[in-house]
């Protein structure tokens, strides 16, 4: 049991690379722009290319993990992440920092792919929904603490120390994985992959309705959550006068809701079935999103909106562990490839949500609420349209 807990902790650390690498350096963006002689737009581009690298890199790491096992591709990717983090800390110009951030994303995204694939590999030994929920419990701490930790590090040691810290996190993950993470994909289950085979695998997954039903459901929910993360500081602080020191508490309550409800996914799935609970969670967050948009349109005030947002986030916590497992379970022979496509869809839909939020910005809370409602509704519609066979199972 202790060994399994260590494995779960390592997988959660690997999956937390993205929120750590995204959120931890956000407080230092103005300092980065000032020191490297670039504009704030250039500093923000370091974030945009990171998202691009996270989306594209997963398409590479998934097939590699199915071909060479979980450990070897992971160790190589962690080496790239560590090197890129050191280079980011030493960056001598904005253009170089942008390039190194792209490299950092290409290495860091392997943790997300391989952690989900390992959960699928271990499905015969323990309930994968419970295991995924535990990952979300540990991962959920990262986005809450990363901006605070990054602000402290930047204030005391400068922004370059943030990337030094990320390099140390990478070294720690590499050592722990080397010592404690077993190889979960035996030789007989590995697949020789070629470029045409990879294209056929991804094409086959995209053409498989049950996979797309679960993947799009969770991807659209993630898009709604991205809209909340991007829009909530403006809505809470600028529009409704929430003090910056209180914003953290309100934001943290939402994160706690995601984490707490995620722990209910396993027991509820065992009692009522994964597909039923997942479908109801998507329906619930769709309703919460629509209600949130209605509170803005009707001018019902901040707390009515916040209640709807909190319900939305809680239901995301319930849906996400189930969506990933439902999508990957039928594909044990290419769990890495399936996991990669799920991650890419999530980041791509998150990027679409961010673009929609920017295009719809009108100085009110309605764009954020509308994008969240749209994400919930699109996810539920995809589930209803494509997931008929899963609902009958």
VENCOR-V804649 format. One record per residue. N is the residue number from 0. RES is the residue in one letter. PHI is phi in whole degrees, -180 to 180 (999 if undefined). PSI is psi in whole degrees, -180 to 180 (999 if undefined). NEAR is the number of other ideal C-beta (glycine too) atoms within 8 Angstrom. Layout:
n->N res->RES phi->PHI psi->PSI near->NEAR
n->N res->RES phi->PHI psi->PSI near->NEAR
This chain:
n->0 res->X phi->999 psi->-41 near->4
n->1 res->X phi->-62 psi->-41 near->5
n->2 res->X phi->-61 psi->-45 near->7
n->3 res->X phi->-63 psi->-40 near->8
n->4 res->X phi->-64 psi->-37 near->8
n->5 res->X phi->-65 psi->-43 near->10
n->6 res->X phi->-60 psi->-45 near->13
n->7 res->X phi->-62 psi->-42 near->12
n->8 res->X phi->-63 psi->-40 near->9
n->9 res->X phi->-65 psi->-44 near->13
n->10 res->X phi->-62 psi->-40 near->13
n->11 res->X phi->-66 psi->-40 near->14
n->12 res->X phi->-62 psi->-42 near->14
n->13 res->X phi->-63 psi->-43 near->15
n->14 res->X phi->-71 psi->-20 near->13
n->15 res->X phi->-84 psi->-2 near->13
n->16 res->X phi->-57 psi->-40 near->16
n->17 res->X phi->-64 psi->-55 near->12
n->18 res->X phi->-63 psi->-35 near->11
n->19 res->X phi->-64 psi->-47 near->12
n->20 res->X phi->-71 psi->-26 near->13
n->21 res->X phi->-84 psi->-51 near->11
n->22 res->X phi->-85 psi->-28 near->12
n->23 res->X phi->-69 psi->-33 near->14
n->24 res->X phi->-96 psi->0 near->13
n->25 res->X phi->-58 psi->-42 near->10
n->26 res->X phi->-63 psi->-19 near->8
n->27 res->X phi->-97 psi->3 near->12
n->28 res->X phi->-56 psi->-45 near->12
n->29 res->X phi->-61 psi->-40 near->8
n->30 res->X phi->-66 psi->-38 near->10
n->31 res->X phi->-62 psi->-47 near->15
n->32 res->X phi->-61 psi->-40 near->13
n->33 res->X phi->-68 psi->-44 near->6
n->34 res->X phi->-74 psi->-37 near->7
n->35 res->X phi->-88 psi->3 near->13
n->36 res->X phi->71 psi->25 near->5
n->37 res->X phi->-111 psi->179 near->9
n->38 res->X phi->-88 psi->168 near->6
n->39 res->X phi->-64 psi->-33 near->8
n->40 res->X phi->-64 psi->-38 near->6
n->41 res->X phi->-65 psi->-41 near->12
n->42 res->X phi->-63 psi->-40 near->14
n->43 res->X phi->-67 psi->-27 near->9
n->44 res->X phi->-65 psi->-27 near->9
n->45 res->X phi->-63 psi->-27 near->13
n->46 res->X phi->-78 psi->-41 near->11
n->47 res->X phi->-63 psi->-43 near->8
n->48 res->X phi->-70 psi->-27 near->12
n->49 res->X phi->-65 psi->-44 near->14
n->50 res->X phi->-61 psi->-41 near->13
n->51 res->X phi->-62 psi->-46 near->10
n->52 res->X phi->-65 psi->-38 near->15
n->53 res->X phi->-64 psi->-41 near->15
n->54 res->X phi->-70 psi->-46 near->13
n->55 res->X phi->-76 psi->-39 near->10
n->56 res->X phi->-64 psi->-32 near->14
n->57 res->X phi->-64 psi->-31 near->18
n->58 res->X phi->-66 psi->-23 near->12
n->59 res->X phi->-85 psi->-46 near->10
n->60 res->X phi->-71 psi->-32 near->16
n->61 res->X phi->-59 psi->-57 near->17
n->62 res->X phi->-61 psi->-37 near->15
n->63 res->X phi->-63 psi->-39 near->11
n->64 res->X phi->-68 psi->-30 near->18
n->65 res->X phi->-77 psi->-25 near->15
n->66 res->X phi->-87 psi->-45 near->9
n->67 res->X phi->-110 psi->7 near->7
n->68 res->X phi->90 psi->180 near->10
n->69 res->X phi->-87 psi->-33 near->15
n->70 res->X phi->-76 psi->-51 near->9
n->71 res->X phi->-61 psi->-50 near->8
n->72 res->X phi->-62 psi->-35 near->14
n->73 res->X phi->-64 psi->-46 near->15
n->74 res->X phi->-64 psi->-41 near->11
n->75 res->X phi->-63 psi->-44 near->8
n->76 res->X phi->-66 psi->-40 near->15
n->77 res->X phi->-64 psi->-36 near->15
n->78 res->X phi->-61 psi->-42 near->10
n->79 res->X phi->-63 psi->-43 near->11
n->80 res->X phi->-63 psi->-45 near->14
n->81 res->X phi->-63 psi->-48 near->13
n->82 res->X phi->-60 psi->-45 near->10
n->83 res->X phi->-64 psi->-37 near->14
n->84 res->X phi->-64 psi->-41 near->14
n->85 res->X phi->-63 psi->-43 near->11
n->86 res->X phi->-64 psi->-37 near->11
n->87 res->X phi->-61 psi->-40 near->13
n->88 res->X phi->-66 psi->-26 near->12
n->89 res->X phi->-101 psi->4 near->7
n->90 res->X phi->-55 psi->135 near->11
n->91 res->X phi->-109 psi->10 near->5
n->92 res->X phi->-171 psi->159 near->9
n->93 res->X phi->-63 psi->-40 near->14
n->94 res->X phi->-61 psi->-41 near->6
n->95 res->X phi->-66 psi->-40 near->10
n->96 res->X phi->-62 psi->-40 near->13
n->97 res->X phi->-61 psi->-45 near->12
n->98 res->X phi->-64 psi->-43 near->8
n->99 res->X phi->-69 psi->-33 near->12
n->100 res->X phi->-66 psi->-38 near->15
n->101 res->X phi->-62 psi->-44 near->12
n->102 res->X phi->-64 psi->-40 near->13
n->103 res->X phi->-61 psi->-41 near->16
n->104 res->X phi->-66 psi->-41 near->16
n->105 res->X phi->-62 psi->-34 near->14
n->106 res->X phi->-81 psi->-41 near->16
n->107 res->X phi->-70 psi->-27 near->15
n->108 res->X phi->-71 psi->-16 near->17
n->109 res->X phi->-61 psi->-34 near->17
n->110 res->X phi->-60 psi->-39 near->17
n->111 res->X phi->-66 psi->-45 near->15
n->112 res->X phi->-65 psi->-51 near->16
n->113 res->X phi->-72 psi->-32 near->16
n->114 res->X phi->-63 psi->-42 near->13
n->115 res->X phi->-67 psi->-38 near->16
n->116 res->X phi->-65 psi->-39 near->18
n->117 res->X phi->-65 psi->-40 near->13
n->118 res->X phi->-58 psi->-43 near->16
n->119 res->X phi->-65 psi->-40 near->16
n->120 res->X phi->-61 psi->-35 near->11
n->121 res->X phi->-92 psi->10 near->12
n->122 res->X phi->-61 psi->-28 near->11
n->123 res->X phi->-77 psi->-14 near->3
n->124 res->X phi->-101 psi->-23 near->4
n->125 res->X phi->-159 psi->166 near->8
n->126 res->X phi->-64 psi->115 near->7
n->127 res->X phi->-67 psi->-29 near->12
n->128 res->X phi->-66 psi->-44 near->14
n->129 res->X phi->-62 psi->-40 near->10
n->130 res->X phi->-66 psi->-43 near->12
n->131 res->X phi->-64 psi->-38 near->14
n->132 res->X phi->-64 psi->-38 near->14
n->133 res->X phi->-66 psi->-36 near->11
n->134 res->X phi->-59 psi->-45 near->15
n->135 res->X phi->-65 psi->-33 near->14
n->136 res->X phi->-61 psi->-47 near->11
n->137 res->X phi->-75 psi->-41 near->12
n->138 res->X phi->-63 psi->-31 near->11
n->139 res->X phi->-65 psi->-21 near->13
n->140 res->X phi->-70 psi->-32 near->9
n->141 res->X phi->-59 psi->-54 near->11
n->142 res->X phi->-67 psi->-21 near->11
n->143 res->X phi->-77 psi->-39 near->10
n->144 res->X phi->-93 psi->-24 near->8
n->145 res->X phi->-59 psi->-49 near->13
n->146 res->X phi->-63 psi->-38 near->11
n->147 res->X phi->-65 psi->-47 near->9
n->148 res->X phi->-64 psi->-43 near->10
n->149 res->X phi->-62 psi->-39 near->15
n->150 res->X phi->-63 psi->-42 near->10
n->151 res->X phi->-64 psi->-47 near->8
n->152 res->X phi->-61 psi->-45 near->12
n->153 res->X phi->-64 psi->-39 near->15
n->154 res->X phi->-67 psi->-38 near->5
n->155 res->X phi->-91 psi->-36 near->6
n->156 res->X phi->-122 psi->-8 near->6
n->157 res->X phi->96 psi->162 near->6
n->158 res->X phi->-67 psi->-27 near->11
n->159 res->X phi->-65 psi->-29 near->9
n->160 res->X phi->-66 psi->-25 near->12
n->161 res->X phi->-61 psi->-45 near->14
n->162 res->X phi->-72 psi->-30 near->13
n->163 res->X phi->-63 psi->-41 near->11
n->164 res->X phi->-63 psi->-43 near->11
n->165 res->X phi->-63 psi->-36 near->14
n->166 res->X phi->-63 psi->-41 near->12
n->167 res->X phi->-65 psi->-38 near->8
n->168 res->X phi->-61 psi->-42 near->11
n->169 res->X phi->-63 psi->-43 near->14
n->170 res->X phi->-63 psi->-43 near->9
n->171 res->X phi->-60 psi->-46 near->9
n->172 res->X phi->-63 psi->-40 near->14
n->173 res->X phi->-63 psi->-46 near->12
n->174 res->X phi->-66 psi->-43 near->8
n->175 res->X phi->-65 psi->-43 near->12
n->176 res->X phi->-66 psi->-40 near->14
n->177 res->X phi->-61 psi->-38 near->7
n->178 res->X phi->-86 psi->-39 near->6
n->179 res->X phi->-118 psi->-19 near->9
n->180 res->X phi->-87 psi->115 near->13
n->181 res->X phi->-77 psi->161 near->5
n->182 res->X phi->-78 psi->118 near->7
n->183 res->X phi->-101 psi->-2 near->8
n->184 res->X phi->-115 psi->101 near->12
n->185 res->X phi->-66 psi->162 near->6
n->186 res->X phi->-58 psi->-40 near->5
n->187 res->X phi->-68 psi->-17 near->4
n->188 res->X phi->-100 psi->1 near->8
n->189 res->X phi->-82 psi->153 near->11
n->190 res->X phi->-122 psi->134 near->9
n->191 res->X phi->-78 psi->119 near->6
n->192 res->X phi->-114 psi->141 near->10
n->193 res->X phi->-123 psi->169 near->6
n->194 res->X phi->-58 psi->-46 near->5
n->195 res->X phi->-61 psi->-38 near->6
n->196 res->X phi->-66 psi->-41 near->10
n->197 res->X phi->-61 psi->-44 near->11
n->198 res->X phi->-62 psi->-41 near->8
n->199 res->X phi->-66 psi->-39 near->8
n->200 res->X phi->-63 psi->-49 near->12
n->201 res->X phi->-64 psi->-40 near->11
n->202 res->X phi->-64 psi->-40 near->8
n->203 res->X phi->-64 psi->-40 near->8
n->204 res->X phi->-65 psi->-43 near->13
n->205 res->X phi->-64 psi->-27 near->8
n->206 res->X phi->-91 psi->-1 near->6
n->207 res->X phi->-93 psi->111 near->8
n->208 res->X phi->-59 psi->-46 near->10
n->209 res->X phi->-61 psi->-41 near->13
n->210 res->X phi->-62 psi->-48 near->12
n->211 res->X phi->-66 psi->-33 near->12
n->212 res->X phi->-59 psi->-48 near->14
n->213 res->X phi->-73 psi->-41 near->16
n->214 res->X phi->-68 psi->-43 near->13
n->215 res->X phi->-70 psi->-35 near->14
n->216 res->X phi->-59 psi->-51 near->17
n->217 res->X phi->-72 psi->-34 near->16
n->218 res->X phi->-64 psi->-42 near->14
n->219 res->X phi->-68 psi->-35 near->14
n->220 res->X phi->-64 psi->-42 near->17
n->221 res->X phi->-61 psi->-40 near->14
n->222 res->X phi->-60 psi->-43 near->16
n->223 res->X phi->-62 psi->-39 near->20
n->224 res->X phi->-68 psi->-38 near->12
n->225 res->X phi->-60 psi->-41 near->11
n->226 res->X phi->-62 psi->-39 near->16
n->227 res->X phi->-65 psi->-46 near->14
n->228 res->X phi->-62 psi->-43 near->8
n->229 res->X phi->-74 psi->-35 near->10
n->230 res->X phi->-94 psi->-22 near->13
n->231 res->X phi->-64 psi->-37 near->12
n->232 res->X phi->-59 psi->-44 near->8
n->233 res->X phi->-65 psi->-46 near->9
n->234 res->X phi->-66 psi->-45 near->12
n->235 res->X phi->-72 psi->-52 near->13
n->236 res->X phi->-83 psi->-50 near->12
n->237 res->X phi->-76 psi->-45 near->7
n->238 res->X phi->-83 psi->-41 near->9
n->239 res->X phi->-110 psi->6 near->8
n->240 res->X phi->69 psi->23 near->5
n->241 res->X phi->-69 psi->130 near->10
n->242 res->X phi->-63 psi->141 near->7
n->243 res->X phi->-54 psi->-37 near->7
n->244 res->X phi->-70 psi->-25 near->5
n->245 res->X phi->-87 psi->-21 near->8
n->246 res->X phi->-58 psi->-40 near->13
n->247 res->X phi->-59 psi->-38 near->9
n->248 res->X phi->-68 psi->-43 near->7
n->249 res->X phi->-66 psi->-42 near->11
n->250 res->X phi->-65 psi->-40 near->11
n->251 res->X phi->-65 psi->-34 near->9
n->252 res->X phi->-63 psi->-39 near->9
n->253 res->X phi->-64 psi->-43 near->12
n->254 res->X phi->-63 psi->-39 near->12
n->255 res->X phi->-64 psi->-36 near->9
n->256 res->X phi->-64 psi->-42 near->12
n->257 res->X phi->-60 psi->-47 near->14
n->258 res->X phi->-67 psi->-48 near->13
n->259 res->X phi->-63 psi->-46 near->10
n->260 res->X phi->-69 psi->-27 near->13
n->261 res->X phi->-61 psi->-30 near->15
n->262 res->X phi->-73 psi->-15 near->10
n->263 res->X phi->-86 psi->-13 near->10
n->264 res->X phi->-61 psi->-45 near->17
n->265 res->X phi->-63 psi->-55 near->12
n->266 res->X phi->-59 psi->-42 near->7
n->267 res->X phi->-67 psi->-38 near->10
n->268 res->X phi->-66 psi->-38 near->13
n->269 res->X phi->-65 psi->-36 near->7
n->270 res->X phi->-82 psi->-42 near->5
n->271 res->X phi->-114 psi->-8 near->6
n->272 res->X phi->98 psi->141 near->6
n->273 res->X phi->-61 psi->-48 near->10
n->274 res->X phi->-63 psi->-41 near->11
n->275 res->X phi->-66 psi->-47 near->9
n->276 res->X phi->-65 psi->-40 near->14
n->277 res->X phi->-63 psi->-46 near->16
n->278 res->X phi->-62 psi->-41 near->13
n->279 res->X phi->-68 psi->-36 near->8
n->280 res->X phi->-64 psi->-42 near->13
n->281 res->X phi->-65 psi->-40 near->16
n->282 res->X phi->-63 psi->-44 near->9
n->283 res->X phi->-64 psi->-44 near->10
n->284 res->X phi->-72 psi->-27 near->18
n->285 res->X phi->-63 psi->-46 near->13
n->286 res->X phi->-63 psi->-42 near->9
n->287 res->X phi->-62 psi->-40 near->14
n->288 res->X phi->-64 psi->-43 near->18
n->289 res->X phi->-65 psi->-42 near->11
n->290 res->X phi->-63 psi->-41 near->10
n->291 res->X phi->-60 psi->-44 near->15
n->292 res->X phi->-64 psi->-37 near->13
n->293 res->X phi->-67 psi->-38 near->9
n->294 res->X phi->-63 psi->-35 near->13
n->295 res->X phi->-70 psi->-48 near->13
n->296 res->X phi->-62 psi->-35 near->7
n->297 res->X phi->-91 psi->-3 near->6
n->298 res->X phi->66 psi->42 near->5
n->299 res->X phi->-83 psi->-3 near->8
n->300 res->X phi->100 psi->172 near->7
n->301 res->X phi->-66 psi->-46 near->8
n->302 res->X phi->-70 psi->-31 near->6
n->303 res->X phi->-65 psi->-43 near->9
n->304 res->X phi->-63 psi->-44 near->15
n->305 res->X phi->-64 psi->-38 near->9
n->306 res->X phi->-61 psi->-42 near->8
n->307 res->X phi->-66 psi->-40 near->14
n->308 res->X phi->-63 psi->-41 near->14
n->309 res->X phi->-64 psi->-43 near->11
n->310 res->X phi->-62 psi->-42 near->12
n->311 res->X phi->-59 psi->-47 near->16
n->312 res->X phi->-67 psi->-40 near->14
n->313 res->X phi->-60 psi->-42 near->12
n->314 res->X phi->-73 psi->-29 near->14
n->315 res->X phi->-62 psi->-43 near->16
n->316 res->X phi->-59 psi->-33 near->15
n->317 res->X phi->-76 psi->-37 near->15
n->318 res->X phi->-79 psi->-40 near->16
n->319 res->X phi->-62 psi->-47 near->13
n->320 res->X phi->-61 psi->-36 near->15
n->321 res->X phi->-71 psi->-42 near->15
n->322 res->X phi->-60 psi->-44 near->14
n->323 res->X phi->-64 psi->-45 near->15
n->324 res->X phi->-68 psi->-43 near->15
n->325 res->X phi->-60 psi->-40 near->13
n->326 res->X phi->-70 psi->-40 near->13
n->327 res->X phi->-85 psi->-32 near->15
n->328 res->X phi->-51 psi->-43 near->10
n->329 res->X phi->-72 psi->-2 near->6
n->330 res->X phi->-126 psi->58 near->12
n->331 res->X phi->-64 psi->-25 near->10
n->332 res->X phi->-76 psi->-15 near->7
n->333 res->X phi->-146 psi->51 near->12
n->334 res->X phi->-63 psi->-35 near->14
n->335 res->X phi->-65 psi->-43 near->17
n->336 res->X phi->-64 psi->-45 near->15
n->337 res->X phi->-64 psi->-42 near->15
n->338 res->X phi->-63 psi->-40 near->19
n->339 res->X phi->-63 psi->-43 near->15
n->340 res->X phi->-67 psi->-37 near->15
n->341 res->X phi->-60 psi->-48 near->15
n->342 res->X phi->-62 psi->-41 near->15
n->343 res->X phi->-64 psi->-43 near->12
n->344 res->X phi->-61 psi->-41 near->11
n->345 res->X phi->-64 psi->-46 near->12
n->346 res->X phi->-70 psi->-36 near->12
n->347 res->X phi->-65 psi->-45 near->10
n->348 res->X phi->-68 psi->-34 near->13
n->349 res->X phi->-63 psi->-39 near->12
n->350 res->X phi->-65 psi->-40 near->10
n->351 res->X phi->-62 psi->-42 near->9
n->352 res->X phi->-63 psi->-43 near->15
n->353 res->X phi->-63 psi->-40 near->11
n->354 res->X phi->-65 psi->-43 near->8
n->355 res->X phi->-62 psi->-40 near->12
n->356 res->X phi->-63 psi->-41 near->14
n->357 res->X phi->-68 psi->-42 near->7
n->358 res->X phi->-69 psi->-32 near->6
n->359 res->X phi->-90 psi->-4 near->10
n->360 res->X phi->-55 psi->124 near->7
n->361 res->X phi->-135 psi->15 near->6
n->362 res->X phi->82 psi->9 near->3
n->363 res->X phi->-124 psi->178 near->7
n->364 res->X phi->-84 psi->-6 near->10
n->365 res->X phi->-63 psi->-41 near->11
n->366 res->X phi->-58 psi->-46 near->13
n->367 res->X phi->-61 psi->-48 near->15
n->368 res->X phi->-64 psi->-39 near->15
n->369 res->X phi->-68 psi->-42 near->10
n->370 res->X phi->-66 psi->-40 near->16
n->371 res->X phi->-63 psi->-45 near->17
n->372 res->X phi->-63 psi->-42 near->14
n->373 res->X phi->-63 psi->-40 near->11
n->374 res->X phi->-62 psi->-46 near->18
n->375 res->X phi->-62 psi->-45 near->19
n->376 res->X phi->-66 psi->-43 near->11
n->377 res->X phi->-64 psi->-40 near->11
n->378 res->X phi->-63 psi->-44 near->19
n->379 res->X phi->-68 psi->-40 near->14
n->380 res->X phi->-64 psi->-42 near->8
n->381 res->X phi->-61 psi->-41 near->14
n->382 res->X phi->-64 psi->-45 near->15
n->383 res->X phi->-68 psi->-38 near->8
n->384 res->X phi->-77 psi->-34 near->7
n->385 res->X phi->-112 psi->-12 near->11
n->386 res->X phi->-104 psi->26 near->16
n->387 res->X phi->-60 psi->-43 near->7
n->388 res->X phi->-67 psi->-33 near->8
n->389 res->X phi->-70 psi->-38 near->11
n->390 res->X phi->-70 psi->-27 near->9
n->391 res->X phi->-82 psi->-20 near->5
n->392 res->X phi->-69 psi->999 near->5
